[in-house]
Amino acid sequence: MLYSLTDLLTWKLDAEAEGLVLSDLVFDAGSGRLVYLSLSTGRDSEGQALAPAALLGAPDPASRSLPMRITEKELSDAPRWTGETYQVDSLVSAMPPLVIGPFGATHAPLALAAFLPSSDDEDRPTDPRADAALDRYDRLGRWLDRPVFGSDAEMGHLADMLWDPQANRIAYLVIGRGGFFSSRRHAVPFSALSYRAPGAKGGHLVLDLPASALDAAPAPDSLLGGE
């Protein structure tokens, strides 16, 4: 059974430590494993806590809750980082509607925000443990909305990821394409990921698939548990 990671960010965390909110997910791009959960306590001065994903129990779709075995002490001892807030630079909205992409294809100016300078340097963790973890692994928040390219052309943008909790691995990347009134989503195996090209605010993703492969890719709703 698969679950949408963006949807899980809206679920309730059921833990001994009260008031926790799941703010981001940290994963290993090589294996697709979830490694850490970024947790907010609602107190900005405390930043975000990184808790091992192994503490997460099986999702409960009936109550839209995520059991988590973390105590108040474990939470207070967890590595901390400052978190991030993403804002689209006003320059982007003033740009022409189309620009040239890495393969000569076109993409919308909002996608170009991924390549603009970000405030990440100002938001670096002060806890060296969190710093090391975020340098080694990737975050869902840094990948979402990033442009996705196939081996021959642009495919769209990353709209979501589908996670298999039993295997603890990301099984699919969800690629969105089309405009506001004709948006479509397609799920492609996570194993098709070739690499993430570095860049401000997350760079872009490249898949080992031709862009035409999306035509035969399933819709993510057909793969989700509890749908």
ZADRENKE-578984 format. One record per residue (C-alpha): residue number from 1; residue in one letter; x, z negated, y. Coordinates in nm, 3 decimals, padded with zeros to 5 digits. Each point is the difference from the previous one (the first is absolute). Example, Ala and Ser with C-alpha at 12.3 -4.5 7.8 and 13.67 -1.06 7.14 Angstrom:
# ZADRENKE-578984
atom i->1; aa->A; u->01.230; w->-00.780; v->-00.450
atom i->2; aa->S; u->00.137; w->00.066; v->00.344
***
This chain:
# ZADRENKE-578984
atom i->1; aa->M; u->00.000; w->00.000; v->00.000
atom i->2; aa->L; u->00.142; w->00.103; v->00.335
atom i->3; aa->Y; u->-00.049; w->-00.147; v->00.346
atom i->4; aa->S; u->00.047; w->00.134; v->00.351
atom i->5; aa->L; u->00.279; w->-00.190; v->00.174
atom i->6; aa->T; u->-00.152; w->00.053; v->00.343
atom i->7; aa->D; u->-00.326; w->-00.144; v->-00.131
atom i->8; aa->L; u->00.178; w->-00.301; v->-00.151
atom i->9; aa->L; u->00.129; w->-00.085; v->00.348
atom i->10; aa->T; u->-00.362; w->-00.080; v->00.094
atom i->11; aa->W; u->-00.063; w->-00.227; v->-00.301
atom i->12; aa->K; u->-00.001; w->-00.379; v->00.013
atom i->13; aa->L; u->00.300; w->-00.190; v->-00.133
atom i->14; aa->D; u->-00.106; w->-00.286; v->-00.228
atom i->15; aa->A; u->00.287; w->-00.251; v->00.017
atom i->16; aa->E; u->00.070; w->-00.371; v->00.032
atom i->17; aa->A; u->00.152; w->00.073; v->00.339
atom i->18; aa->E; u->-00.298; w->00.069; v->00.225
atom i->19; aa->G; u->-00.046; w->00.263; v->00.269
atom i->20; aa->L; u->00.234; w->00.258; v->-00.148
atom i->21; aa->V; u->-00.045; w->00.367; v->00.082
atom i->22; aa->L; u->00.172; w->00.283; v->-00.187
atom i->23; aa->S; u->00.169; w->00.194; v->00.279
atom i->24; aa->D; u->00.225; w->00.244; v->-00.188
atom i->25; aa->L; u->00.138; w->00.090; v->-00.343
atom i->26; aa->V; u->00.368; w->00.040; v->-00.080
atom i->27; aa->F; u->00.092; w->00.230; v->-00.288
atom i->28; aa->D; u->00.293; w->00.158; v->-00.180
atom i->29; aa->A; u->-00.016; w->00.374; v->00.072
atom i->30; aa->G; u->00.210; w->00.076; v->-00.308
atom i->31; aa->S; u->-00.227; w->-00.164; v->-00.257
atom i->32; aa->G; u->-00.325; w->-00.033; v->00.194
atom i->33; aa->R; u->-00.013; w->-00.377; v->-00.067
atom i->34; aa->L; u->-00.149; w->-00.240; v->00.252
atom i->35; aa->V; u->00.274; w->-00.251; v->00.081
atom i->36; aa->Y; u->-00.129; w->-00.214; v->00.286
atom i->37; aa->L; u->-00.321; w->-00.074; v->00.184
atom i->38; aa->S; u->00.022; w->-00.049; v->00.375
atom i->39; aa->L; u->-00.229; w->-00.288; v->00.094
atom i->40; aa->S; u->-00.129; w->-00.111; v->00.338
atom i->41; aa->T; u->-00.117; w->-00.356; v->00.055
atom i->42; aa->G; u->-00.174; w->00.083; v->00.326
atom i->43; aa->R; u->00.265; w->-00.189; v->00.195
atom i->44; aa->D; u->00.209; w->00.260; v->00.184
atom i->45; aa->S; u->00.289; w->-00.239; v->00.058
atom i->46; aa->E; u->00.057; w->-00.020; v->-00.375
atom i->47; aa->G; u->00.030; w->00.376; v->-00.050
atom i->48; aa->Q; u->-00.070; w->00.163; v->-00.334
atom i->49; aa->A; u->00.098; w->-00.158; v->-00.332
atom i->50; aa->L; u->00.136; w->00.205; v->-00.290
atom i->51; aa->A; u->-00.137; w->-00.126; v->-00.332
atom i->52; aa->P; u->00.090; w->00.147; v->-00.340
atom i->53; aa->A; u->-00.262; w->00.243; v->-00.125
atom i->54; aa->A; u->00.026; w->-00.172; v->-00.340
atom i->55; aa->L; u->-00.210; w->-00.282; v->00.148
atom i->56; aa->L; u->-00.296; w->00.234; v->00.033
atom i->57; aa->G; u->-00.274; w->-00.023; v->-00.263
atom i->58; aa->A; u->-00.237; w->00.270; v->-00.122
atom i->59; aa->P; u->-00.220; w->00.146; v->00.277
atom i->60; aa->D; u->-00.367; w->-00.105; v->-00.014
atom i->61; aa->P; u->-00.202; w->00.299; v->00.126
atom i->62; aa->A; u->-00.330; w->-00.190; v->-00.026
atom i->63; aa->S; u->00.104; w->-00.249; v->00.268
atom i->64; aa->R; u->00.264; w->00.223; v->00.161
atom i->65; aa->S; u->00.254; w->-00.276; v->-00.037
atom i->66; aa->L; u->00.362; w->-00.024; v->-00.112
atom i->67; aa->P; u->00.099; w->-00.318; v->-00.186
atom i->68; aa->M; u->00.344; w->-00.119; v->00.105
atom i->69; aa->R; u->00.202; w->-00.282; v->-00.146
atom i->70; aa->I; u->00.181; w->-00.127; v->00.308
atom i->71; aa->T; u->00.012; w->-00.356; v->00.127
atom i->72; aa->E; u->00.040; w->-00.121; v->00.356
atom i->73; aa->K; u->00.361; w->-00.096; v->-00.075
atom i->74; aa->E; u->00.081; w->00.339; v->-00.152
atom i->75; aa->L; u->-00.153; w->00.164; v->00.305
atom i->76; aa->S; u->00.202; w->-00.213; v->00.242
atom i->77; aa->D; u->00.321; w->00.078; v->-00.193
atom i->78; aa->A; u->-00.065; w->00.376; v->-00.016
atom i->79; aa->P; u->00.219; w->00.245; v->00.198
atom i->80; aa->R; u->-00.148; w->00.082; v->00.342
atom i->81; aa->W; u->00.002; w->00.310; v->00.215
atom i->82; aa->T; u->-00.160; w->00.074; v->00.335
atom i->83; aa->G; u->-00.242; w->00.274; v->-00.104
atom i->84; aa->E; u->-00.075; w->00.318; v->00.191
atom i->85; aa->T; u->-00.269; w->00.155; v->00.213
atom i->86; aa->Y; u->-00.015; w->00.380; v->00.005
atom i->87; aa->Q; u->-00.117; w->00.180; v->00.310
atom i->88; aa->V; u->-00.007; w->00.375; v->00.059
atom i->89; aa->D; u->00.220; w->00.087; v->00.295
atom i->90; aa->S; u->-00.192; w->00.150; v->00.294
atom i->91; aa->L; u->00.242; w->00.291; v->-00.012
atom i->92; aa->V; u->-00.147; w->00.113; v->-00.331
atom i->93; aa->S; u->-00.353; w->00.041; v->00.131
atom i->94; aa->A; u->00.131; w->00.216; v->00.284
atom i->95; aa->M; u->00.176; w->00.244; v->-00.234
atom i->96; aa->P; u->-00.135; w->00.343; v->-00.099
atom i->97; aa->P; u->-00.238; w->-00.005; v->-00.299
atom i->98; aa->L; u->00.250; w->00.155; v->-00.242
atom i->99; aa->V; u->00.374; w->-00.034; v->-00.055
atom i->100; aa->I; u->00.242; w->00.151; v->-00.247
atom i->101; aa->G; u->00.067; w->-00.208; v->-00.313
atom i->102; aa->P; u->00.308; w->-00.021; v->-00.225
atom i->103; aa->F; u->-00.112; w->00.299; v->-00.210
atom i->104; aa->G; u->-00.131; w->00.210; v->00.285
atom i->105; aa->A; u->-00.355; w->-00.125; v->-00.058
atom i->106; aa->T; u->-00.205; w->-00.161; v->00.275
atom i->107; aa->H; u->-00.119; w->-00.355; v->00.029
atom i->108; aa->A; u->-00.191; w->-00.206; v->00.252
atom i->109; aa->P; u->00.179; w->-00.192; v->00.279
atom i->110; aa->L; u->-00.117; w->-00.334; v->-00.139
atom i->111; aa->A; u->00.212; w->00.067; v->-00.308
atom i->112; aa->L; u->00.299; w->00.051; v->00.227
atom i->113; aa->A; u->-00.029; w->-00.367; v->00.099
atom i->114; aa->A; u->00.192; w->-00.072; v->-00.319
atom i->115; aa->F; u->00.311; w->00.149; v->00.160
atom i->116; aa->L; u->-00.021; w->-00.171; v->00.339
atom i->117; aa->P; u->00.212; w->-00.305; v->00.080
atom i->118; aa->S; u->-00.164; w->-00.320; v->-00.117
atom i->119; aa->S; u->00.027; w->-00.366; v->00.088
atom i->120; aa->D; u->00.125; w->-00.088; v->-00.349
atom i->121; aa->D; u->00.335; w->-00.122; v->00.130
atom i->122; aa->E; u->-00.182; w->-00.256; v->00.210
atom i->123; aa->D; u->-00.205; w->-00.112; v->-00.302
atom i->124; aa->R; u->00.283; w->-00.051; v->-00.246
atom i->125; aa->P; u->-00.039; w->-00.309; v->-00.218
atom i->126; aa->T; u->00.195; w->-00.308; v->00.101
atom i->127; aa->D; u->00.004; w->-00.132; v->-00.359
atom i->128; aa->P; u->00.290; w->00.169; v->-00.184
atom i->129; aa->R; u->-00.195; w->-00.014; v->-00.327
atom i->130; aa->A; u->-00.284; w->00.200; v->00.152
atom i->131; aa->D; u->00.247; w->00.232; v->00.169
atom i->132; aa->A; u->00.167; w->00.078; v->-00.334
atom i->133; aa->A; u->-00.333; w->00.057; v->-00.175
atom i->134; aa->L; u->-00.136; w->00.236; v->00.266
atom i->135; aa->D; u->00.325; w->00.193; v->00.011
atom i->136; aa->R; u->-00.006; w->00.048; v->-00.377
atom i->137; aa->Y; u->-00.369; w->00.078; v->-00.050
atom i->138; aa->D; u->-00.275; w->00.196; v->00.176
atom i->139; aa->R; u->-00.324; w->-00.109; v->00.164
atom i->140; aa->L; u->-00.342; w->00.158; v->-00.028
atom i->141; aa->G; u->-00.041; w->-00.033; v->00.377
atom i->142; aa->R; u->00.310; w->00.213; v->00.057
atom i->143; aa->W; u->-00.124; w->00.278; v->-00.230
atom i->144; aa->L; u->-00.366; w->00.034; v->00.094
atom i->145; aa->D; u->-00.087; w->00.302; v->00.217
atom i->146; aa->R; u->00.346; w->00.148; v->-00.045
atom i->147; aa->P; u->00.012; w->00.379; v->-00.042
atom i->148; aa->V; u->00.030; w->00.120; v->-00.361
atom i->149; aa->F; u->00.176; w->00.324; v->-00.091
atom i->150; aa->G; u->00.006; w->00.188; v->-00.326
atom i->151; aa->S; u->00.289; w->00.214; v->-00.116
atom i->152; aa->D; u->-00.123; w->00.293; v->00.210
atom i->153; aa->A; u->-00.229; w->-00.123; v->00.279
atom i->154; aa->E; u->-00.173; w->-00.293; v->00.161
atom i->155; aa->M; u->-00.269; w->-00.160; v->-00.216
atom i->156; aa->G; u->-00.159; w->-00.254; v->00.234
atom i->157; aa->H; u->00.057; w->-00.370; v->00.065
atom i->158; aa->L; u->00.021; w->-00.308; v->-00.218
atom i->159; aa->A; u->-00.343; w->-00.160; v->00.013
atom i->160; aa->D; u->00.030; w->-00.261; v->-00.276
atom i->161; aa->M; u->00.162; w->-00.101; v->-00.328
atom i->162; aa->L; u->-00.174; w->-00.088; v->-00.327
atom i->163; aa->W; u->00.137; w->-00.300; v->-00.186
atom i->164; aa->D; u->-00.023; w->-00.092; v->-00.369
atom i->165; aa->P; u->00.008; w->-00.384; v->-00.011
atom i->166; aa->Q; u->00.049; w->-00.023; v->-00.377
atom i->167; aa->A; u->00.321; w->00.201; v->00.015
atom i->168; aa->N; u->00.079; w->-00.115; v->00.355
atom i->169; aa->R; u->00.083; w->00.348; v->00.117
atom i->170; aa->I; u->-00.125; w->00.246; v->00.256
atom i->171; aa->A; u->-00.155; w->00.277; v->-00.206
atom i->172; aa->Y; u->-00.109; w->00.250; v->00.268
atom i->173; aa->L; u->00.065; w->00.103; v->00.356
atom i->174; aa->V; u->-00.315; w->00.098; v->00.190
atom i->175; aa->I; u->00.055; w->00.301; v->00.225
atom i->176; aa->G; u->-00.246; w->00.062; v->00.282
atom i->177; aa->R; u->-00.039; w->00.341; v->00.157
atom i->178; aa->G; u->-00.244; w->00.182; v->00.223
atom i->179; aa->G; u->-00.153; w->-00.086; v->00.333
atom i->180; aa->F; u->-00.232; w->-00.274; v->00.112
atom i->181; aa->F; u->-00.313; w->00.175; v->-00.126
atom i->182; aa->S; u->00.148; w->00.150; v->-00.316
atom i->183; aa->S; u->00.246; w->-00.262; v->-00.122
atom i->184; aa->R; u->00.080; w->00.007; v->-00.370
atom i->185; aa->R; u->00.209; w->-00.230; v->-00.216
atom i->186; aa->H; u->00.192; w->00.081; v->-00.317
atom i->187; aa->A; u->00.189; w->-00.229; v->-00.240
atom i->188; aa->V; u->00.337; w->00.114; v->-00.130
atom i->189; aa->P; u->00.219; w->-00.198; v->-00.243
atom i->190; aa->F; u->00.245; w->-00.236; v->00.165
atom i->191; aa->S; u->00.264; w->00.150; v->-00.228
atom i->192; aa->A; u->-00.027; w->00.322; v->00.205
atom i->193; aa->L; u->00.172; w->-00.175; v->00.291
atom i->194; aa->S; u->00.338; w->00.158; v->00.059
atom i->195; aa->Y; u->00.118; w->-00.208; v->00.295
atom i->196; aa->R; u->-00.093; w->-00.148; v->00.336
atom i->197; aa->A; u->00.190; w->00.161; v->00.284
atom i->198; aa->P; u->00.108; w->-00.272; v->00.245
atom i->199; aa->G; u->-00.130; w->-00.006; v->00.354
atom i->200; aa->A; u->-00.154; w->-00.226; v->00.261
atom i->201; aa->K; u->-00.313; w->-00.178; v->-00.125
atom i->202; aa->G; u->00.044; w->00.120; v->-00.355
atom i->203; aa->G; u->00.116; w->00.363; v->00.009
atom i->204; aa->H; u->-00.178; w->00.237; v->-00.239
atom i->205; aa->L; u->-00.048; w->00.039; v->-00.375
atom i->206; aa->V; u->00.102; w->00.292; v->-00.217
atom i->207; aa->L; u->-00.160; w->00.069; v->-00.339
atom i->208; aa->D; u->00.136; w->00.205; v->-00.288
atom i->209; aa->L; u->-00.317; w->00.210; v->00.000
atom i->210; aa->P; u->-00.113; w->00.319; v->00.174
atom i->211; aa->A; u->-00.266; w->-00.051; v->00.265
atom i->212; aa->S; u->-00.247; w->00.195; v->-00.214
atom i->213; aa->A; u->00.008; w->-00.282; v->-00.260
atom i->214; aa->L; u->-00.246; w->-00.194; v->00.217
atom i->215; aa->D; u->-00.274; w->00.249; v->-00.085
atom i->216; aa->A; u->-00.012; w->-00.128; v->-00.359
atom i->217; aa->A; u->00.071; w->-00.367; v->00.079
atom i->218; aa->P; u->-00.286; w->-00.247; v->-00.060
atom i->219; aa->A; u->-00.183; w->-00.186; v->00.273
atom i->220; aa->P; u->00.118; w->-00.365; v->00.015
atom i->221; aa->D; u->-00.355; w->-00.136; v->-00.035
atom i->222; aa->S; u->-00.016; w->00.138; v->-00.353
atom i->223; aa->L; u->00.299; w->-00.216; v->-00.099
atom i->224; aa->L; u->-00.088; w->-00.331; v->00.160
atom i->225; aa->G; u->-00.120; w->-00.306; v->-00.188
atom i->226; aa->G; u->-00.341; w->-00.136; v->00.082
atom i->227; aa->E; u->-00.110; w->00.323; v->00.171
***
